[in-house]
Amino acid sequence: MNTIGILLTLISKLPFWVLHRFSDLTYFGIYYVMGYRKKVVWQNLKNSFPEKSELEILKIQKKFYRNFCDLIFETIKTFSISAKEIEERCPLENPELLRELYAQNKNVTGISSHMGNWEWLSLSFSLASKYEFLAVYKPLANLKLNKVVIASRERFGAKFIAIKNLKSVLDQPHLIPFTVGLLSDQAPHDYAKAFEFQFLNQSTYFVPGPGILTVQKDLTPVYGWIKRVGRSRYVWRLELLDAPTPFMSELTQEEQFQVKKIANAHGLSEKNSIRALVVTRKFVQQLDAEIKMAPQDWLWSHRRWKTR
């Protein structure tokens, strides 16, 4: 293990009450001294919640930064946290859904977001599931840091796959059913090939990958919903995203346009493009509702609407 890994591991062995004190100090520095992305967070919140007063927005903003700092140290804790602690601090509420899908030999698209603690959700999934868990990620520019971070993420059996390698990995034979884990709330690179929905009070483009992967590989789409219930404590559950595929004539004119755009851009049949739209739309609706219940838990520092 290199120097970075050793240092992070040593910090991670500190008890939570000590890490929380570090988090409190970091919050003061990031929020009051550095002002890290405060303008971005403020504008994102104002645009997403125009009905809220400036005082309400300010309260959400401060809660977000406190949670964000906790997340930093929770992520460091990942380097040494035990399986027992993960199961206690981030339990899955409905493991029976996974067992049912596994018994039916169904492969799964696990779709989630930058909500709560997505790192712990990944660890908890690895412990709660018999599935081969393939988590898709974008490698860090710092190769040494990337190596130690991936090692911490894979401690309980997950396999982290760089997005450029996903196709070749999925094309290989798998001895047991697999789940592909995707965080799907980031801005797409190519808007001409993306879906567009109303999300948090504004027109928003979404990566089409989860829906397209679902139809191309005949996967069962499942949404990972996570809720903060205390400091460094969460619960999460899974919800099926599948729904009956409508006929083209049942879609709105705007939806029909998007179906045709996605079909042409990604070489899909009309039926598969409709199903990809339905899966993505349902994810967007679920995420929108989840954020509105606990807005302080989403990653507002991300420049989600940077082209607007």
SVG drawing of the C-alpha trace seen along z (x, -y; Angstrom):
<svg xmlns="http://www.w3.org/2000/svg" viewBox="-52 -35 56 55">
<polyline fill="none" stroke="black" stroke-width="0.4" points="0.0,0.0 1.4,-3.5 1.7,-6.5 -1.8,-7.8 -3.4,-4.5 -1.5,-4.1 -2.5,-7.6 -6.2,-7.2 -6.3,-3.8 -4.8,-5.2 -7.4,-8.0 -10.2,-5.6 -9.4,-3.6 -10.4,-6.5 -13.8,-6.2 -16.8,-8.0 -17.0,-10.5 -13.4,-11.7 -14.2,-11.7 -17.3,-13.8 -15.2,-16.4 -12.9,-16.6 -16.0,-16.9 -17.2,-19.9 -13.9,-21.6 -13.9,-20.9 -17.4,-22.3 -16.3,-25.6 -13.3,-25.8 -15.2,-24.8 -18.4,-26.9 -17.2,-30.0 -13.6,-30.3 -13.2,-28.9 -16.9,-29.2 -16.4,-26.1 -18.9,-26.3 -21.4,-28.3 -22.6,-30.2 -23.2,-26.9 -25.1,-25.3 -27.2,-28.4 -28.2,-28.8 -29.0,-25.1 -31.2,-25.3 -32.9,-28.5 -33.7,-27.1 -34.9,-23.8 -37.1,-25.3 -38.5,-28.7 -41.3,-28.4 -38.9,-28.5 -37.8,-31.7 -34.1,-32.7 -34.0,-31.7 -35.3,-28.2 -32.7,-27.9 -30.0,-29.0 -31.0,-26.3 -30.9,-23.6 -27.5,-24.9 -25.9,-24.7 -27.4,-21.3 -26.0,-20.1 -22.5,-21.3 -22.6,-19.6 -23.7,-16.4 -21.1,-16.8 -18.3,-17.1 -19.6,-14.0 -19.6,-12.2 -15.9,-13.0 -15.0,-11.3 -17.5,-8.4 -15.8,-7.7 -12.4,-7.7 -13.9,-5.3 -14.6,-2.9 -10.9,-2.0 -11.3,0.0 -15.0,0.2 -16.1,3.7 -18.9,5.6 -20.8,5.6 -20.6,1.8 -21.9,1.4 -24.8,3.7 -25.6,1.7 -25.1,-1.7 -26.5,-1.2 -28.9,1.8 -31.0,2.9 -34.7,2.8 -36.0,5.3 -33.4,7.9 -36.2,10.3 -36.5,8.4 -32.9,9.3 -33.4,12.9 -36.5,13.2 -34.8,11.8 -31.7,14.0 -33.9,17.1 -35.4,16.2 -31.9,16.0 -32.5,12.3 -29.6,10.0 -30.2,6.5 -29.5,2.8 -29.0,1.2 -29.7,-2.5 -29.0,-5.0 -27.7,-8.6 -25.5,-10.9 -27.8,-10.9 -27.0,-10.2 -23.9,-8.0 -23.6,-6.1 -20.3,-4.6 -21.8,-2.8 -24.8,-1.8 -22.4,0.0 -20.7,1.8 -24.0,2.7 -25.2,4.1 -22.1,6.3 -22.9,7.7 -26.7,8.1 -26.6,9.8 -25.5,13.1 -25.1,11.2 -21.9,10.6 -21.8,6.8 -20.3,4.8 -20.1,1.1 -19.4,-1.3 -17.1,-4.2 -15.0,-6.9 -11.3,-6.6 -9.6,-9.4 -6.9,-11.3 -4.5,-10.5 -3.7,-6.9 -2.2,-6.2 -5.2,-7.6 -7.5,-5.8 -5.9,-2.5 -6.3,-2.8 -9.9,-4.1 -11.0,-1.2 -9.3,1.2 -11.4,-0.2 -14.6,0.0 -14.0,3.6 -13.4,4.9 -16.7,6.8 -16.7,8.3 -17.8,5.7 -15.9,5.3 -15.5,1.7 -15.4,1.5 -14.2,-1.6 -17.0,-2.7 -14.9,-2.2 -14.5,1.5 -18.1,2.2 -19.1,3.7 -16.3,6.2 -16.9,7.3 -20.7,7.8 -19.9,9.8 -18.0,12.3 -19.8,15.4 -21.0,15.0 -21.4,18.0 -24.0,16.4 -26.5,13.6 -24.9,10.1 -26.0,6.6 -24.6,3.5 -24.4,0.6 -24.8,-2.9 -25.1,-6.4 -27.3,-8.0 -28.0,-11.6 -24.9,-13.3 -25.1,-15.5 -24.6,-13.6 -21.6,-14.4 -23.7,-14.5 -27.1,-16.1 -28.1,-15.2 -28.1,-11.5 -29.7,-12.0 -33.2,-12.0 -34.8,-15.3 -37.3,-15.5 -38.7,-18.0 -36.6,-17.5 -36.5,-19.8 -38.5,-22.5 -36.4,-22.7 -35.8,-20.9 -32.9,-18.5 -30.9,-16.1 -30.2,-12.6 -27.7,-10.0 -29.6,-7.3 -27.2,-4.5 -29.2,-2.8 -32.3,-2.5 -30.3,-1.5 -28.3,1.1 -31.5,2.5 -33.0,3.2 -29.8,4.2 -28.9,6.8 -32.5,7.7 -31.9,6.6 -34.3,5.9 -34.1,2.2 -34.0,1.6 -33.7,-1.8 -31.6,-2.1 -33.3,-4.5 -31.3,-5.7 -32.3,-7.8 -30.2,-9.4 -31.6,-8.5 -28.8,-9.9 -25.2,-11.0 -23.4,-8.4 -26.5,-6.2 -28.7,-5.4 -31.3,-2.9 -31.9,-2.0 -34.3,0.1 -34.8,1.3 -37.8,0.6 -38.5,2.0 -38.4,-0.5 -40.0,1.6 -43.4,0.7 -45.6,1.9 -44.2,0.7 -46.8,-1.6 -47.5,-1.9 -46.0,-4.8 -49.4,-6.3 -49.9,-6.4 -46.9,-8.8 -47.0,-12.5 -45.6,-14.3 -42.5,-15.3 -42.0,-11.7 -42.4,-10.4 -39.7,-12.8 -37.3,-11.6 -38.0,-8.0 -37.1,-8.5 -34.0,-10.6 -32.7,-7.9 -33.5,-5.1 -31.5,-6.8 -28.7,-7.8 -28.1,-4.4 -29.4,-2.0 -32.4,-0.8 -35.7,0.5 -38.7,-1.7 -40.0,0.7 -36.6,0.8 -36.3,-2.9 -39.7,-3.3 -38.8,-1.0 -35.5,-2.8 -37.5,-6.1 -40.0,-4.5 -37.2,-3.2 -35.3,-6.5 -38.5,-8.5 -39.5,-6.4 -36.0,-6.8 -36.2,-10.6 -39.6,-10.7 -38.4,-8.6 -35.2,-10.7 -37.2,-14.0 -39.5,-12.8 -36.6,-11.5 -34.7,-14.8 -37.8,-16.9 -38.2,-14.8 -34.6,-15.4 -33.0,-18.1 -29.9,-18.4 -28.8,-14.9 -28.3,-15.4 -25.0,-16.5 -25.8,-20.2 -22.2,-21.2 -22.2,-19.4 -22.7,-21.7 -25.7,-19.7 -27.2,-22.4 -24.0,-24.1 -25.2,-24.6 -28.4,-26.4"/>
</svg>
